[in-house]
Amino acid sequence: MAGPPTPPTGDDAPPRLTVADLRMLVSDGAELAKGAALLDAGDLSHLARHGRKLFAEARGSTTYKTQIVFDAGAVDPTRARGRCSCMAARSRPYCKHAAALMVAWQRNPDAFAVAEAPPPGAGGDDKKKKVKAGKVDQAELMRRGVDQVLTVVRELALTGAASLAADRADQVRALGENLREHKLRRLSAKTIGLADLLATSRGGGAVDELGYAELLGDLLLTARKLERHLGGEALEDRHVEELIGKTWGKKDRTPVAGLDLVEVAYLHRETADDFIIRESRLVDLAGTGHYAEKQILPRFLARRTPAKRSYAGKVLRGASGSLYPSYPPRRLDLDAPSVVDLGPADLTRLVDGALPSVGAALALLQEHRRDVFAPDTVPVAIACAMVVAERGRLQLVDDHDAAIALPGDHRVTDRLATALTAAALRVVIGDLGFDGALPTLTPMAVVVDGGRGLQLRPISVADLAGKTDAAEAPGGATHWAAAARALGLSAAAIALGELREELAGLLYAGLPSVTPRRVEAMVARLRELGLGKQADLLASAAARTDAGERLEDVVKLHQVLAIALTRLASAPAIDRAALVASAMYTSVYVRASDEVLAPALIAARVARGELGRFEAAARYARYYDTVPADALLGHPYPTWADGSATPYVVLAARSAPAQALATARQFLSGAGRLGARKVAPPRMAVLTALRVLEQIGDRTGADGEARSAARALLADLVAGYPDATVRALALHTQRRLGEPVLLPTSTAQLGALRVAVLAGATRDERAAAAERLADAGDVEAIPLLRAAHAGDVTTEVRDAAGRALGRLGDGDMVDSFVAALARRRDDHAAARTAAHALGQLG
């Protein structure tokens, strides 16, 4: 290095930069914010320049060599490129280390030493050399990361979230992304989550004070735990995996064998720090628990790596492998398993091995939540034969009439409705946690009896955590509290949950708001609940003169109240006498009503949010019970063209098959009749006619003539109907009726497409699979397409799956698509998909 620095001037010196130049060079604002945070943290050293190049070393999991090269002789200062030895530099123009170097140059060019030659290992234009990155003290990096987190937590706790600077969320996010390189997995994820919450709040979104308090508390507790670990305290292996992250070799994992595994969900998600996770959620039929096989890849690598396979519809018989030290679902590395078709006996074992009651599931959750570092949810499979739809919320009910809530999200209702149509519920599989004080099960799959044996149907929904459709209750009550009161949760649990939320509001506002006068009422309510020690802790924290000293006590109290809330978790009882089964959904019960309304009035109430989907189904059934079969079959307009009425038309066809067959033939001949005029039949009416033919053709009663005629008409449709999709649907109907048919797409090809629609490596592959399944008329893929429409992480695949459902004539989705149109202001993309699907349905 040369002596004292000189100002960078002349054609051979790097040009000075303005802030505008900097933003033009590093156009990715997030990467620029990360770079600024890295520089502010002191992670950039050995600043130097030589000619029109800048050099530095950046601290991370190793020491990275970073440089900026300005084009020789260029007047434009933005003619530059970044180089770095980190992996991220391979996929973007400027990594955060290069961005940090650019920020350092813009802020203070005089801080750069002038070198007579490029630093060793920096390389040159004529010959590039690879230099092994120097190792750094990993423990020291972790200590620095922990200290930075504690600093952020203290700052946020003192100032409150509402008064932060505009760029603070970006800085917190940059810190979170740096923490992953320091082997601080949990701190990284929670810090990024906190940054997202701060950004949403500052952008005018809904303020999640409880989520904010839980993130802040988790960061503090995790940082303290890691401080003790870095001071010599040993960690359990599962805490190492959860808090730090480690590459576990096969010798470090626990061998396991003899598992019979069934995939209940195939999940595809993206993390905040640009990792792609593809995951099979598995249940052991022998009752040993829940497992997960994961593929975790950086985004740039995931695009060119084949996706892990899905095992949908299969059993991994006698599977073996090794277990990672993790919480349930236990992460599993599988050896080559024996894959066989999922059969009725396997599903019978799954039903027999499910938890027998809601109470058993709650006991499992209570035990799980005793560990403060455990995930928020625990996987369960609960034997439940009944769903109650009441007061805007769905509940699962066991044989002892104990209930547990499902998320208040319309997509859960839609997925359950399509899964439970003409089927009896046996088991629900999902993740059990809390929505406020309300125990809530997020479902992934159900086992149902569809009349032809047990079936496993996926019902997972994408990005569900924390979402609800319910409007805020009167008086400012939160969603969960209003639902909990309506569902009969214990008053003590609700009061404690509301106290936690009030304490979270104080943390959101900042610790200076925790004053004796402000918490006086809270202290009194804690004493009323028999929590005297907790009341004393809150009173003593508020009495501290230094607001910063209140942090540990307030966070500890918030955590203790969460544990107390878990112990108070209970299942409210259901009064079966006040309920009736919802028509077409034998396992779904609604509050009994004698009201009879016309379909148009029912639809209007649904649109206003006065009736849920299942309550509406009960009222549709009551109305159609008053309509004679002759009217439904002999005067088909508009009933046959109304997808929500199709099930009732099919039921009427049982009592008058000859008349139903005549009307179906009329529509399938290519013309209908409206009054005295001939009109082209609506496509939904054609699809209803196909359903009627299947109903008549499947009957084994006395009317053999109608049965034969229905099958003959199906054969005619396959041979010559002008609509290719209708021809394909008719062909698959023949197959379900046991007719010997030759499918244009081989069974193997269809199987590959069904796997790809859920497990394709890219969104283009998954979307293309959905389109090809529709081209093939594969109605047996409808459950998978519904899962993709509700659960895929990308809008493009959800759109392709929704359109495919419309092309395949999935009349059971009509209500869901209509509801999506009604919510078009909130989700324009879903409404657009619904409009196209309804157009296909006619």
FENTAGI-V104255 format. One record per backbone hydrogen bond with DSSP energy under -0.5 kcal/mol. CO is the residue of the C=O (numbers start at 1). NH is the residue of the N-H. E is the energy in kcal/mol with one decimal. If there is no record, write none. Layout:
co:CO nh:NH e:E
co:CO nh:NH e:E
This chain:
co:7 nh:9 e:-1.1
co:10 nh:13 e:-1.4
co:11 nh:73 e:-0.6
co:18 nh:22 e:-2.3
co:19 nh:23 e:-2.3
co:20 nh:24 e:-1.8
co:21 nh:25 e:-2.6
co:22 nh:26 e:-2.7
co:25 nh:27 e:-1.0
co:27 nh:29 e:-1.0
co:28 nh:32 e:-2.1
co:29 nh:33 e:-2.2
co:30 nh:34 e:-2.1
co:31 nh:35 e:-2.2
co:32 nh:36 e:-2.3
co:33 nh:37 e:-2.3
co:34 nh:38 e:-2.4
co:35 nh:39 e:-2.4
co:36 nh:40 e:-2.6
co:37 nh:41 e:-1.6
co:38 nh:43 e:-2.1
co:39 nh:42 e:-1.6
co:43 nh:59 e:-2.8
co:45 nh:57 e:-2.8
co:47 nh:113 e:-1.9
co:48 nh:55 e:-3.2
co:49 nh:115 e:-3.0
co:50 nh:53 e:-1.4
co:51 nh:14 e:-0.7
co:52 nh:70 e:-2.8
co:53 nh:50 e:-2.1
co:54 nh:68 e:-1.7
co:55 nh:48 e:-2.2
co:56 nh:66 e:-2.5
co:57 nh:45 e:-2.8
co:58 nh:64 e:-2.9
co:62 nh:60 e:-1.2
co:62 nh:64 e:-0.6
co:64 nh:58 e:-2.4
co:64 nh:66 e:-0.6
co:65 nh:85 e:-1.3
co:66 nh:56 e:-1.9
co:67 nh:83 e:-2.7
co:68 nh:54 e:-2.5
co:68 nh:70 e:-0.5
co:69 nh:81 e:-1.9
co:71 nh:74 e:-1.4
co:76 nh:79 e:-1.7
co:78 nh:80 e:-1.6
co:79 nh:71 e:-2.8
co:81 nh:69 e:-2.7
co:83 nh:67 e:-2.6
co:87 nh:90 e:-1.7
co:88 nh:91 e:-1.7
co:93 nh:82 e:-0.6
co:95 nh:99 e:-2.4
co:96 nh:100 e:-2.2
co:97 nh:101 e:-2.0
co:98 nh:102 e:-2.2
co:99 nh:103 e:-2.3
co:100 nh:104 e:-2.5
co:101 nh:105 e:-2.0
co:102 nh:106 e:-2.3
co:103 nh:107 e:-2.5
co:104 nh:108 e:-2.4
co:108 nh:111 e:-1.7
co:109 nh:112 e:-1.7
co:111 nh:113 e:-0.5
co:113 nh:49 e:-2.5
co:113 nh:115 e:-0.6
co:114 nh:2 e:-2.2
co:119 nh:122 e:-2.2
co:127 nh:124 e:-1.5
co:129 nh:131 e:-0.6
co:134 nh:63 e:-2.4
co:136 nh:138 e:-0.8
co:137 nh:141 e:-2.0
co:138 nh:142 e:-2.4
co:139 nh:143 e:-2.5
co:140 nh:144 e:-2.4
co:141 nh:145 e:-2.4
co:142 nh:146 e:-2.7
co:143 nh:147 e:-2.6
co:144 nh:148 e:-2.2
co:145 nh:149 e:-2.1
co:146 nh:150 e:-2.5
co:147 nh:151 e:-2.2
co:148 nh:152 e:-2.1
co:149 nh:153 e:-2.8
co:150 nh:154 e:-2.5
co:151 nh:155 e:-2.3
co:152 nh:156 e:-2.8
co:153 nh:157 e:-2.7
co:154 nh:158 e:-1.9
co:155 nh:159 e:-2.7
co:156 nh:160 e:-2.5
co:157 nh:511 e:-3.5
co:158 nh:512 e:-0.6
co:161 nh:164 e:-1.0
co:165 nh:168 e:-1.6
co:167 nh:171 e:-1.8
co:168 nh:172 e:-2.5
co:169 nh:173 e:-2.3
co:170 nh:174 e:-2.4
co:171 nh:175 e:-2.1
co:172 nh:176 e:-2.3
co:173 nh:177 e:-2.2
co:174 nh:178 e:-1.9
co:175 nh:179 e:-2.0
co:176 nh:180 e:-0.9
co:177 nh:181 e:-0.7
co:178 nh:181 e:-0.5
co:178 nh:182 e:-0.8
co:179 nh:184 e:-1.8
co:180 nh:183 e:-1.7
co:184 nh:188 e:-2.5
co:185 nh:189 e:-2.5
co:186 nh:190 e:-2.8
co:187 nh:191 e:-2.3
co:188 nh:192 e:-2.3
co:189 nh:193 e:-2.2
co:190 nh:194 e:-2.2
co:191 nh:195 e:-2.3
co:192 nh:196 e:-2.4
co:193 nh:197 e:-2.1
co:194 nh:198 e:-2.6
co:195 nh:199 e:-2.5
co:196 nh:200 e:-2.5
co:197 nh:201 e:-2.5
co:198 nh:202 e:-2.6
co:199 nh:203 e:-1.8
co:200 nh:205 e:-2.7
co:201 nh:204 e:-1.3
co:206 nh:208 e:-0.6
co:207 nh:209 e:-1.1
co:208 nh:212 e:-2.3
co:209 nh:213 e:-2.5
co:210 nh:214 e:-2.4
co:211 nh:215 e:-2.2
co:212 nh:216 e:-2.7
co:213 nh:217 e:-2.6
co:214 nh:218 e:-2.4
co:215 nh:219 e:-2.5
co:216 nh:220 e:-2.0
co:217 nh:221 e:-2.7
co:218 nh:222 e:-2.7
co:219 nh:223 e:-2.4
co:220 nh:224 e:-2.3
co:221 nh:225 e:-2.2
co:222 nh:226 e:-2.5
co:223 nh:227 e:-2.2
co:224 nh:228 e:-2.0
co:225 nh:229 e:-1.9
co:226 nh:230 e:-2.9
co:227 nh:231 e:-1.1
co:228 nh:233 e:-2.7
co:229 nh:232 e:-1.9
co:236 nh:240 e:-2.3
co:237 nh:241 e:-2.3
co:238 nh:242 e:-2.1
co:239 nh:243 e:-3.1
co:239 nh:244 e:-0.6
co:240 nh:244 e:-1.7
co:240 nh:245 e:-3.2
co:243 nh:186 e:-1.7
co:243 nh:187 e:-0.6
co:244 nh:185 e:-1.1
co:246 nh:248 e:-0.9
co:247 nh:249 e:-0.7
co:249 nh:252 e:-1.3
co:249 nh:253 e:-0.8
co:250 nh:253 e:-0.8
co:253 nh:255 e:-0.5
co:254 nh:323 e:-3.0
co:256 nh:321 e:-2.6
co:259 nh:261 e:-0.6
co:259 nh:319 e:-3.2
co:260 nh:285 e:-3.4
co:261 nh:316 e:-2.9
co:262 nh:264 e:-0.5
co:262 nh:283 e:-2.2
co:265 nh:267 e:-0.5
co:265 nh:281 e:-2.9
co:267 nh:279 e:-2.8
co:269 nh:277 e:-2.9
co:271 nh:274 e:-1.4
co:274 nh:299 e:-2.4
co:275 nh:271 e:-2.9
co:276 nh:278 e:-0.5
co:276 nh:297 e:-2.4
co:277 nh:269 e:-2.4
co:278 nh:295 e:-2.5
co:279 nh:267 e:-3.2
co:279 nh:281 e:-0.6
co:280 nh:282 e:-0.6
co:280 nh:293 e:-2.1
co:281 nh:264 e:-2.8
co:281 nh:265 e:-1.1
co:282 nh:291 e:-2.9
co:283 nh:262 e:-2.1
co:284 nh:287 e:-1.7
co:289 nh:284 e:-2.2
co:290 nh:330 e:-2.0
co:291 nh:282 e:-2.7
co:292 nh:294 e:-0.5
co:292 nh:332 e:-3.0
co:293 nh:280 e:-2.6
co:295 nh:278 e:-2.4
co:295 nh:297 e:-0.5
co:297 nh:276 e:-3.4
co:298 nh:301 e:-0.7
co:298 nh:302 e:-2.5
co:299 nh:303 e:-1.3
co:301 nh:304 e:-1.1
co:302 nh:305 e:-1.1
co:311 nh:263 e:-0.5
co:311 nh:314 e:-2.0
co:313 nh:342 e:-2.3
co:314 nh:263 e:-0.6
co:315 nh:317 e:-1.3
co:315 nh:340 e:-2.4
co:316 nh:261 e:-1.7
co:316 nh:319 e:-1.1
co:317 nh:338 e:-0.8
co:318 nh:258 e:-0.6
co:319 nh:259 e:-2.3
co:320 nh:335 e:-2.7
co:321 nh:256 e:-2.3
co:322 nh:333 e:-2.9
co:323 nh:254 e:-2.1
co:324 nh:326 e:-1.6
co:330 nh:292 e:-2.3
co:331 nh:324 e:-2.5
co:332 nh:334 e:-0.7
co:333 nh:322 e:-1.9
co:335 nh:337 e:-0.6
co:337 nh:339 e:-0.7
co:338 nh:317 e:-2.3
co:338 nh:340 e:-0.6
co:340 nh:315 e:-3.0
co:343 nh:346 e:-0.5
co:343 nh:347 e:-1.7
co:344 nh:348 e:-2.1
co:345 nh:349 e:-1.8
co:346 nh:350 e:-1.9
co:347 nh:351 e:-2.5
co:348 nh:352 e:-2.5
co:349 nh:353 e:-1.8
co:351 nh:354 e:-1.1
co:355 nh:383 e:-2.8
co:357 nh:361 e:-1.3
co:358 nh:362 e:-2.4
co:359 nh:363 e:-2.1
co:360 nh:364 e:-1.7
co:361 nh:365 e:-2.1
co:362 nh:366 e:-2.5
co:363 nh:367 e:-2.0
co:364 nh:368 e:-2.2
co:365 nh:369 e:-2.4
co:367 nh:370 e:-1.0
co:368 nh:371 e:-1.1
co:370 nh:372 e:-0.7
co:371 nh:374 e:-1.8
co:378 nh:432 e:-2.9
co:380 nh:430 e:-2.3
co:381 nh:355 e:-3.3
co:382 nh:384 e:-0.8
co:382 nh:428 e:-2.3
co:386 nh:397 e:-2.6
co:387 nh:389 e:-0.5
co:387 nh:589 e:-3.4
co:388 nh:390 e:-0.7
co:388 nh:395 e:-2.1
co:389 nh:591 e:-0.5
co:390 nh:393 e:-1.6
co:393 nh:390 e:-2.0
co:394 nh:406 e:-2.6
co:395 nh:388 e:-2.8
co:396 nh:404 e:-2.0
co:397 nh:385 e:-0.7
co:397 nh:386 e:-1.0
co:398 nh:401 e:-1.7
co:401 nh:574 e:-2.1
co:402 nh:398 e:-2.3
co:404 nh:396 e:-3.1
co:405 nh:441 e:-2.7
co:407 nh:409 e:-1.9
co:408 nh:469 e:-3.3
co:408 nh:470 e:-0.5
co:409 nh:412 e:-1.0
co:409 nh:413 e:-1.4
co:410 nh:414 e:-2.5
co:411 nh:415 e:-2.6
co:412 nh:416 e:-2.6
co:413 nh:417 e:-2.5
co:414 nh:418 e:-2.3
co:415 nh:419 e:-1.9
co:416 nh:420 e:-2.4
co:417 nh:421 e:-0.7
co:420 nh:423 e:-1.7
co:423 nh:587 e:-0.5
co:424 nh:449 e:-2.7
co:426 nh:384 e:-1.1
co:427 nh:447 e:-2.6
co:428 nh:382 e:-2.6
co:429 nh:444 e:-3.4
co:429 nh:445 e:-1.9
co:430 nh:380 e:-2.8
co:431 nh:442 e:-3.0
co:432 nh:378 e:-1.9
co:433 nh:440 e:-2.7
co:434 nh:436 e:-0.6
co:435 nh:437 e:-0.6
co:435 nh:438 e:-2.1
co:437 nh:439 e:-0.7
co:438 nh:435 e:-2.7
co:439 nh:405 e:-1.2
co:440 nh:433 e:-2.6
co:440 nh:442 e:-0.6
co:441 nh:407 e:-0.6
co:441 nh:443 e:-0.8
co:442 nh:431 e:-2.3
co:444 nh:459 e:-3.1
co:444 nh:460 e:-1.0
co:445 nh:429 e:-2.9
co:446 nh:448 e:-0.5
co:446 nh:457 e:-2.9
co:447 nh:426 e:-2.5
co:447 nh:427 e:-1.5
co:448 nh:450 e:-0.7
co:448 nh:455 e:-2.9
co:449 nh:424 e:-2.3
co:453 nh:450 e:-1.6
co:453 nh:452 e:-0.6
co:455 nh:448 e:-2.7
co:455 nh:457 e:-0.6
co:457 nh:446 e:-2.3
co:461 nh:464 e:-0.5
co:464 nh:467 e:-2.2
co:473 nh:476 e:-1.3
co:474 nh:477 e:-0.8
co:477 nh:473 e:-1.2
co:478 nh:482 e:-2.3
co:479 nh:483 e:-2.4
co:480 nh:484 e:-3.1
co:481 nh:485 e:-2.3
co:482 nh:486 e:-2.0
co:483 nh:487 e:-2.1
co:484 nh:488 e:-0.7
co:484 nh:489 e:-2.7
co:485 nh:488 e:-0.8
co:490 nh:494 e:-2.0
co:491 nh:495 e:-2.6
co:492 nh:496 e:-2.4
co:493 nh:497 e:-2.4
co:494 nh:498 e:-2.4
co:495 nh:499 e:-1.9
co:496 nh:500 e:-2.1
co:497 nh:501 e:-1.8
co:498 nh:502 e:-2.3
co:499 nh:503 e:-2.5
co:500 nh:504 e:-2.3
co:501 nh:505 e:-2.0
co:502 nh:506 e:-1.5
co:503 nh:507 e:-1.9
co:504 nh:508 e:-2.3
co:505 nh:509 e:-2.0
co:506 nh:510 e:-1.7
co:508 nh:161 e:-2.4
co:508 nh:162 e:-0.7
co:510 nh:513 e:-2.1
co:511 nh:514 e:-2.1
co:513 nh:515 e:-1.8
co:515 nh:519 e:-2.1
co:516 nh:520 e:-0.7
co:517 nh:520 e:-0.5
co:519 nh:523 e:-2.7
co:520 nh:524 e:-1.9
co:521 nh:525 e:-2.1
co:522 nh:526 e:-2.2
co:523 nh:527 e:-1.9
co:524 nh:528 e:-2.0
co:525 nh:529 e:-1.4
co:526 nh:531 e:-2.7
co:527 nh:530 e:-1.7
co:530 nh:532 e:-0.6
co:531 nh:535 e:-2.0
co:532 nh:536 e:-2.4
co:533 nh:537 e:-2.2
co:534 nh:538 e:-2.1
co:535 nh:539 e:-2.3
co:536 nh:540 e:-2.5
co:537 nh:541 e:-2.0
co:538 nh:542 e:-2.2
co:539 nh:543 e:-1.2
co:540 nh:544 e:-0.6
co:541 nh:544 e:-1.1
co:542 nh:516 e:-0.5
co:545 nh:547 e:-0.7
co:546 nh:549 e:-1.2
co:547 nh:550 e:-1.6
co:548 nh:551 e:-1.1
co:550 nh:554 e:-2.5
co:551 nh:555 e:-2.6
co:552 nh:556 e:-2.4
co:553 nh:557 e:-2.5
co:554 nh:558 e:-2.3
co:555 nh:559 e:-2.1
co:556 nh:560 e:-2.6
co:557 nh:561 e:-2.5
co:558 nh:562 e:-1.2
co:559 nh:563 e:-1.9
co:560 nh:564 e:-2.5
co:561 nh:565 e:-2.3
co:562 nh:566 e:-1.9
co:563 nh:567 e:-1.8
co:564 nh:568 e:-1.3
co:565 nh:569 e:-0.5
co:566 nh:569 e:-1.0
co:570 nh:572 e:-0.6
co:572 nh:403 e:-2.2
co:574 nh:576 e:-1.0
co:575 nh:578 e:-1.3
co:576 nh:579 e:-2.0
co:578 nh:592 e:-2.0
co:580 nh:590 e:-3.0
co:582 nh:585 e:-2.1
co:584 nh:422 e:-2.3
co:585 nh:582 e:-0.6
co:585 nh:588 e:-1.6
co:587 nh:387 e:-3.1
co:588 nh:582 e:-3.8
co:589 nh:389 e:-2.8
co:590 nh:580 e:-2.9
co:595 nh:597 e:-0.5
co:598 nh:601 e:-0.7
co:598 nh:602 e:-2.0
co:599 nh:603 e:-2.6
co:600 nh:604 e:-1.9
co:601 nh:605 e:-2.0
co:602 nh:606 e:-2.2
co:603 nh:607 e:-2.3
co:604 nh:608 e:-1.6
co:605 nh:610 e:-2.4
co:605 nh:611 e:-0.9
co:606 nh:609 e:-1.5
co:612 nh:616 e:-2.4
co:613 nh:617 e:-1.9
co:614 nh:618 e:-1.9
co:615 nh:619 e:-1.7
co:616 nh:620 e:-2.7
co:617 nh:621 e:-2.3
co:618 nh:622 e:-2.0
co:619 nh:623 e:-2.2
co:620 nh:624 e:-2.9
co:621 nh:625 e:-1.8
co:622 nh:626 e:-0.6
co:623 nh:626 e:-1.5
co:624 nh:627 e:-0.8
co:626 nh:628 e:-0.6
co:628 nh:631 e:-0.7
co:628 nh:632 e:-1.7
co:629 nh:633 e:-2.4
co:630 nh:634 e:-2.9
co:631 nh:635 e:-1.2
co:636 nh:640 e:-3.0
co:638 nh:641 e:-0.7
co:639 nh:642 e:-1.7
co:641 nh:643 e:-0.8
co:642 nh:645 e:-1.8
co:642 nh:646 e:-0.7
co:643 nh:646 e:-0.8
co:645 nh:648 e:-0.9
co:645 nh:649 e:-1.7
co:646 nh:650 e:-2.4
co:647 nh:651 e:-1.9
co:648 nh:652 e:-2.1
co:649 nh:653 e:-1.7
co:650 nh:654 e:-0.7
co:651 nh:654 e:-1.0
co:651 nh:655 e:-0.6
co:652 nh:655 e:-0.8
co:652 nh:656 e:-1.1
co:656 nh:660 e:-2.4
co:657 nh:661 e:-2.6
co:658 nh:662 e:-1.9
co:659 nh:663 e:-2.0
co:660 nh:664 e:-2.5
co:661 nh:665 e:-2.5
co:662 nh:666 e:-1.8
co:663 nh:667 e:-1.9
co:664 nh:668 e:-2.6
co:665 nh:669 e:-1.1
co:666 nh:671 e:-1.0
co:667 nh:670 e:-1.4
co:672 nh:679 e:-1.9
co:673 nh:675 e:-0.6
co:674 nh:677 e:-1.8
co:677 nh:674 e:-2.8
co:679 nh:672 e:-3.3
co:682 nh:685 e:-0.5
co:682 nh:686 e:-1.7
co:683 nh:687 e:-2.3
co:684 nh:688 e:-2.3
co:685 nh:689 e:-2.2
co:686 nh:690 e:-1.8
co:687 nh:691 e:-1.9
co:688 nh:692 e:-2.2
co:689 nh:693 e:-2.4
co:690 nh:694 e:-2.2
co:691 nh:695 e:-2.1
co:692 nh:696 e:-2.6
co:693 nh:697 e:-3.2
co:694 nh:698 e:-1.3
co:696 nh:699 e:-1.2
co:702 nh:704 e:-2.3
co:703 nh:707 e:-1.7
co:704 nh:708 e:-2.4
co:705 nh:709 e:-2.4
co:706 nh:710 e:-2.4
co:707 nh:711 e:-1.8
co:708 nh:712 e:-2.3
co:709 nh:713 e:-2.4
co:710 nh:714 e:-1.8
co:711 nh:715 e:-1.9
co:712 nh:716 e:-2.0
co:713 nh:717 e:-2.1
co:714 nh:718 e:-2.3
co:715 nh:719 e:-1.8
co:716 nh:720 e:-1.9
co:717 nh:721 e:-2.4
co:722 nh:724 e:-0.7
co:723 nh:727 e:-2.2
co:724 nh:728 e:-2.3
co:725 nh:729 e:-2.7
co:726 nh:730 e:-2.6
co:727 nh:731 e:-2.1
co:728 nh:732 e:-2.2
co:729 nh:733 e:-2.0
co:730 nh:734 e:-2.3
co:731 nh:735 e:-1.9
co:732 nh:736 e:-2.2
co:733 nh:737 e:-1.7
co:734 nh:739 e:-2.5
co:735 nh:738 e:-1.6
co:739 nh:741 e:-0.8
co:741 nh:743 e:-0.6
co:744 nh:746 e:-0.5
co:746 nh:750 e:-2.7
co:747 nh:751 e:-2.5
co:748 nh:752 e:-2.2
co:749 nh:753 e:-2.2
co:750 nh:754 e:-2.6
co:751 nh:755 e:-1.9
co:752 nh:756 e:-2.3
co:753 nh:757 e:-2.1
co:754 nh:758 e:-0.6
co:755 nh:758 e:-0.9
co:755 nh:759 e:-2.8
co:756 nh:760 e:-2.0
co:762 nh:766 e:-2.0
co:763 nh:767 e:-2.7
co:764 nh:768 e:-2.4
co:765 nh:769 e:-1.9
co:766 nh:770 e:-1.8
co:767 nh:771 e:-2.0
co:768 nh:772 e:-2.4
co:769 nh:773 e:-2.2
co:770 nh:774 e:-1.7
co:771 nh:775 e:-2.3
co:772 nh:776 e:-2.0
co:773 nh:778 e:-2.3
co:774 nh:777 e:-1.2
co:777 nh:779 e:-1.8
co:778 nh:781 e:-1.7
co:779 nh:782 e:-1.6
co:781 nh:785 e:-2.5
co:782 nh:786 e:-2.7
co:783 nh:787 e:-1.8
co:784 nh:788 e:-2.4
co:785 nh:789 e:-2.8
co:786 nh:790 e:-2.1
co:787 nh:791 e:-3.0
co:788 nh:792 e:-1.9
co:790 nh:462 e:-2.1
co:794 nh:798 e:-1.8
co:795 nh:799 e:-2.4
co:796 nh:800 e:-2.3
co:797 nh:801 e:-2.7
co:798 nh:802 e:-2.1
co:799 nh:803 e:-2.4
co:800 nh:804 e:-2.1
co:801 nh:805 e:-2.0
co:802 nh:806 e:-1.7
co:803 nh:807 e:-2.3
co:804 nh:808 e:-2.2
co:805 nh:810 e:-2.4
co:806 nh:809 e:-1.2
co:809 nh:811 e:-2.0
co:810 nh:813 e:-1.8
co:811 nh:814 e:-1.6
co:813 nh:817 e:-2.7
co:814 nh:818 e:-2.8
co:815 nh:819 e:-2.3
co:816 nh:820 e:-2.0
co:817 nh:821 e:-1.9
co:818 nh:822 e:-1.8
co:819 nh:823 e:-1.2
co:821 nh:824 e:-1.5
co:823 nh:826 e:-1.2
co:823 nh:827 e:-1.9
co:827 nh:831 e:-1.8
co:828 nh:832 e:-2.3
co:829 nh:833 e:-2.2
co:830 nh:834 e:-2.4
co:831 nh:835 e:-2.4
co:832 nh:836 e:-2.0
co:833 nh:837 e:-2.5
co:834 nh:838 e:-2.8
co:835 nh:839 e:-1.9
co:836 nh:840 e:-2.0
co:837 nh:841 e:-2.1
co:838 nh:842 e:-1.4
